[in-house]
Amino acid sequence: MSALFDLHCDTLTRNCYPPYEEETETLDNPAFHLALSKVPAGTKWVQCFAVFVPDDRRGDDAIAFFDRAAASFYRQAEAHQDRMSACRSFAEMEAAVNAGKTAGLLTVEGGAALAGKLERVRTIYDAGVRMMTLTWNGPNELASGHDTPSGFSAFGREAVAEMERLGMIVDVSHLNDRGFEELLSFAQKPFAASHSNARAVCGHRRNLPDEFIREMVRREGLIGLTYCRPFLSDDDRGSLDDLYRHVCHFLELGAEKCIALGSDYDGAGIHEDLDSVEKSLRIGDYLTAHGISREIADGICFENAWRFFGKWMG
């Protein structure tokens, strides 16, 4: 049975961008990278669907944006209940994949969804969110992405502690280097980078430098390799060969138990090698054909993320 665990896509909020602003069917639109009907029958598939909160949304506007997107997720899950189950626990994930359905997890990209209110960590957790990317590119109430050098606020530190208490996975993709270094001083649990690659292979500042990768390996974290072209290769090609180069580098750093996949479907430009569900399912065979063991390839495609969420998701 084919199996894939994808830590990040923007499919749920693809209607934020032209030409789909009026689109209401975002989880099964054949024009998108990811559509539920594209997942082949018999595939063991877990998909994290992010509520992407843009940097221009703050306060009540960010809350309303999250509420609309979360309602859309559950409305569409109900409409497609023969194909997908909206999951709030690992047991529900197991039940979904055992029933031959996609296990859908609600996540957040952009801590502005909290609107600077600590009680909203519990609010979005109760709404089903089980992982949150702390920032996007700019600053918010918690910390900052790479647009500014700002570190964590006092509120950001409190929010991380509350996330850890509840079992909401902390996601450091988009967090700037200063924020990552500060997080190391107060994080109590392993954390994820849902869609980030290796900076030594592709120099984009969104990627992780080797010292951060080694630290995540030491802490038994999880890193989802993204298919986004500018994060795969400096020439913006971003082919499957480039993804393989990142895999090899991560393996050199001892990360074979930490690597996963985080496609960034419907939120990034993606090479034709990787731009659909069916092509994602070829990654494991590609890796084994290029000398990666089947055990490691299966870990990257599914098992590492499955094990991590089973242990750390509340």
C-alpha positions in Angstrom: 0.0 0.0 0.0 1.3 3.5 -0.9 1.6 5.8 2.1 2.3 9.5 2.4 2.1 12.0 5.3 2.2 15.6 4.1 2.9 18.2 6.8 1.8 21.3 4.9 -0.4 22.5 2.1 -2.3 25.8 1.5 -5.1 24.1 -0.3 -7.8 25.0 2.2 -7.1 28.8 1.8 -6.2 28.7 -1.9 -9.1 31.0 -2.5 -7.1 33.8 -0.9 -5.3 34.1 -4.3 -6.4 34.9 -7.8 -8.0 33.6 -9.8 -9.8 31.6 -7.2 -11.1 34.3 -4.8 -14.7 33.2 -5.1 -13.9 29.5 -4.8 -15.7 27.6 -2.1 -14.7 24.1 -3.0 -11.0 24.1 -2.1 -10.4 20.5 -0.9 -11.5 18.8 -4.1 -10.8 21.2 -6.9 -9.2 19.5 -9.9 -7.4 22.7 -10.8 -5.4 22.6 -7.6 -2.2 20.7 -6.8 -4.1 18.7 -4.2 -7.6 17.4 -4.5 -9.1 14.6 -2.5 -10.3 12.8 -5.6 -6.8 12.6 -6.8 -5.6 10.5 -3.9 -5.6 6.9 -5.4 -7.8 4.3 -3.8 -5.9 2.2 -1.3 -3.5 5.0 -0.4 -2.6 5.6 3.2 -2.6 9.5 3.2 -2.4 12.0 6.0 -2.8 15.6 5.0 -2.2 18.7 7.2 -4.5 21.5 5.9 -3.2 24.9 7.0 -5.3 28.0 7.7 -2.8 30.4 6.2 -3.3 33.8 7.9 -1.7 36.5 5.7 0.6 39.1 7.3 -2.0 41.9 6.7 -4.5 40.2 9.0 -4.4 41.1 12.6 -6.7 41.2 15.7 -10.4 40.7 15.1 -9.7 40.4 11.3 -7.3 37.5 11.9 -9.8 35.8 14.2 -12.6 36.1 11.6 -10.3 34.8 8.9 -9.5 31.8 11.0 -13.1 31.1 11.9 -14.2 31.2 8.2 -11.4 28.9 7.1 -12.0 26.4 9.9 -15.7 26.4 9.2 -14.9 25.7 5.5 -12.7 22.8 6.5 -15.4 21.1 8.5 -18.1 21.9 5.9 -16.0 20.3 3.2 -15.0 17.3 5.3 -18.7 16.6 5.8 -19.3 16.9 2.1 -16.5 14.5 1.3 -16.9 12.2 4.3 -16.6 9.2 1.9 -13.0 10.3 1.1 -11.7 12.2 4.1 -12.1 12.3 7.9 -11.4 15.5 9.8 -9.2 14.2 12.7 -8.6 15.7 16.1 -6.6 12.8 17.6 -4.1 10.1 16.6 -6.8 7.5 17.2 -9.0 9.2 14.7 -6.1 9.3 12.2 -5.7 5.6 12.6 -9.4 5.0 12.1 -9.4 7.2 9.0 -6.5 5.5 7.2 -7.8 2.0 8.2 -11.1 2.9 6.6 -9.3 3.9 3.4 -9.9 7.6 3.8 -7.5 10.6 3.9 -6.9 11.7 7.4 -7.2 15.5 7.4 -5.6 17.5 10.2 -6.3 21.2 10.7 -3.2 23.4 11.2 -2.4 27.1 11.2 0.3 29.0 9.3 0.7 32.3 11.1 0.3 32.9 14.8 -1.7 36.1 14.1 -4.6 33.7 14.4 -4.2 34.1 18.2 -4.7 37.9 18.0 -2.3 38.3 20.9 -4.7 36.5 23.3 -3.3 33.5 25.2 -6.7 32.0 25.7 -7.0 31.6 21.9 -4.4 28.8 22.0 -7.1 26.8 23.7 -9.8 28.2 21.3 -8.1 27.1 18.2 -7.1 23.8 19.8 -10.7 23.1 20.6 -11.4 24.0 16.9 -9.2 21.1 15.9 -5.8 22.7 15.3 -3.0 20.3 16.1 0.0 22.2 14.7 0.8 25.9 14.3 3.5 27.6 12.2 4.4 30.5 14.6 4.9 33.1 11.9 4.7 33.8 8.2 7.3 36.1 6.6 6.7 39.2 8.7 6.4 39.9 12.5 3.3 39.1 14.5 2.4 39.1 18.2 4.6 36.0 18.9 7.8 36.5 16.9 8.9 37.2 13.3 9.7 35.5 10.0 12.6 36.5 7.9 11.3 40.0 7.0 12.6 41.4 10.2 15.2 40.4 12.8 12.8 40.5 15.8 12.9 37.7 18.4 10.1 36.3 20.6 7.8 38.5 22.6 6.9 37.5 26.1 3.5 36.6 24.7 5.1 34.3 22.1 7.0 32.4 24.8 3.7 32.0 26.8 1.9 30.8 23.7 4.6 28.2 23.0 4.3 26.9 26.5 0.5 26.6 26.2 0.8 24.9 22.9 3.1 22.3 24.4 0.8 21.8 27.4 -2.2 21.1 25.1 -0.3 19.0 22.6 -0.4 21.5 19.7 2.8 20.9 17.8 5.1 24.0 17.5 6.1 24.6 13.9 9.2 26.7 13.2 9.0 27.0 9.4 9.2 30.7 8.4 10.6 31.6 11.9 13.8 33.7 11.5 17.1 32.5 12.7 17.0 34.7 15.9 13.6 33.3 16.8 14.8 29.7 16.2 17.8 30.2 18.5 15.7 31.8 21.2 13.2 28.9 21.0 16.0 26.5 21.8 16.3 28.1 25.2 12.7 27.6 26.3 11.1 24.8 24.2 10.3 21.8 26.4 9.2 19.4 23.7 10.3 18.4 20.2 9.1 20.7 17.5 8.6 20.6 13.7 9.6 22.5 10.7 6.6 21.6 8.5 8.0 22.9 5.2 11.7 23.7 5.2 14.8 22.4 3.4 18.6 22.6 3.9 20.3 26.0 3.5 23.6 24.3 2.7 22.0 22.8 -0.5 19.8 25.9 -1.4 20.8 29.2 0.2 17.3 30.7 0.7 17.0 32.1 4.2 13.7 30.2 4.7 15.8 27.0 4.8 17.5 25.5 7.8 21.3 25.9 8.4 23.1 22.7 9.4 23.4 23.7 13.0 19.6 24.0 13.3 19.1 20.6 11.6 21.6 19.0 14.0 19.8 20.5 16.9 16.4 19.2 15.7 17.9 15.7 15.2 19.3 15.9 18.8 15.8 16.9 20.0 14.0 14.3 17.8 12.1 16.9 15.9 10.5 16.6 12.5 11.4 18.4 9.2 9.1 18.3 6.2 10.9 18.8 2.9 9.0 21.3 0.8 8.6 21.1 -3.0 8.7 24.9 -3.4 11.1 25.7 -6.2 13.1 28.6 -4.6 13.7 26.4 -1.5 14.9 23.4 -3.5 17.5 25.0 -5.8 19.3 28.3 -6.2 18.4 28.3 -9.9 14.7 28.0 -9.0 14.3 24.8 -10.9 13.3 22.7 -7.9 13.0 19.3 -9.6 12.8 15.8 -8.0 16.6 15.6 -8.4 16.9 18.7 -6.2 14.7 17.1 -3.6 17.0 14.1 -3.6 20.0 16.3 -3.0 18.3 17.7 0.1 17.5 14.2 1.3 21.1 13.2 0.9 22.3 16.2 2.9 19.9 15.5 5.7 21.0 11.9 5.8 24.6 13.1 6.1 23.5 15.0 9.2 22.0 11.9 10.8 18.4 13.0 10.2 17.0 9.8 8.8 14.4 9.5 11.6 13.5 13.2 11.3 12.8 13.8 7.6 9.3 14.0 6.3 7.5 15.7 3.5 5.8 19.1 3.5 4.7 19.8 0.0 3.4 23.4 0.2 0.8 22.4 -2.4 -1.3 25.3 -3.6 0.9 27.8 -1.9 4.0 27.7 -4.0 5.4 27.3 -7.5 6.2 23.6 -7.9 8.2 21.8 -10.6 6.2 19.5 -12.9 8.1 16.5 -11.3 6.2 17.1 -8.1 3.1 19.1 -8.8 0.4 16.5 -8.0 -0.7 13.9 -5.5 0.2 11.1 -7.9 3.8 12.5 -8.3 4.3 12.7 -4.6 3.6 9.0 -4.4 6.5 8.3 -6.7 9.0 9.9 -4.3 9.7 6.8 -2.3 10.4 4.7 -5.4 12.6 7.4 -6.8 14.7 7.5 -3.6 15.1 3.7 -3.5 16.1 3.7 -7.2 18.8 6.2 -6.2 20.3 4.1 -3.4 18.2 5.1 -0.4 17.0 2.1 1.6 13.3 1.2 1.5 13.2 1.7 5.3 14.5 5.2 5.1 12.4 6.1 2.1 9.2 4.8 3.9 10.3 6.8 6.9 10.5 10.0 4.9 7.2 9.5 3.1 5.2 8.4 6.0 6.5 6.6 9.1 8.6 9.4 10.6 5.7 11.9 10.7 3.3 9.1 11.8 5.5 8.2 14.7 6.1 11.9 15.7 2.4 12.8 15.7 1.5 9.6 17.5 3.9 10.7 20.3 3.4 14.4 20.5 0.0 15.4 19.2 -2.4 15.9 22.1 
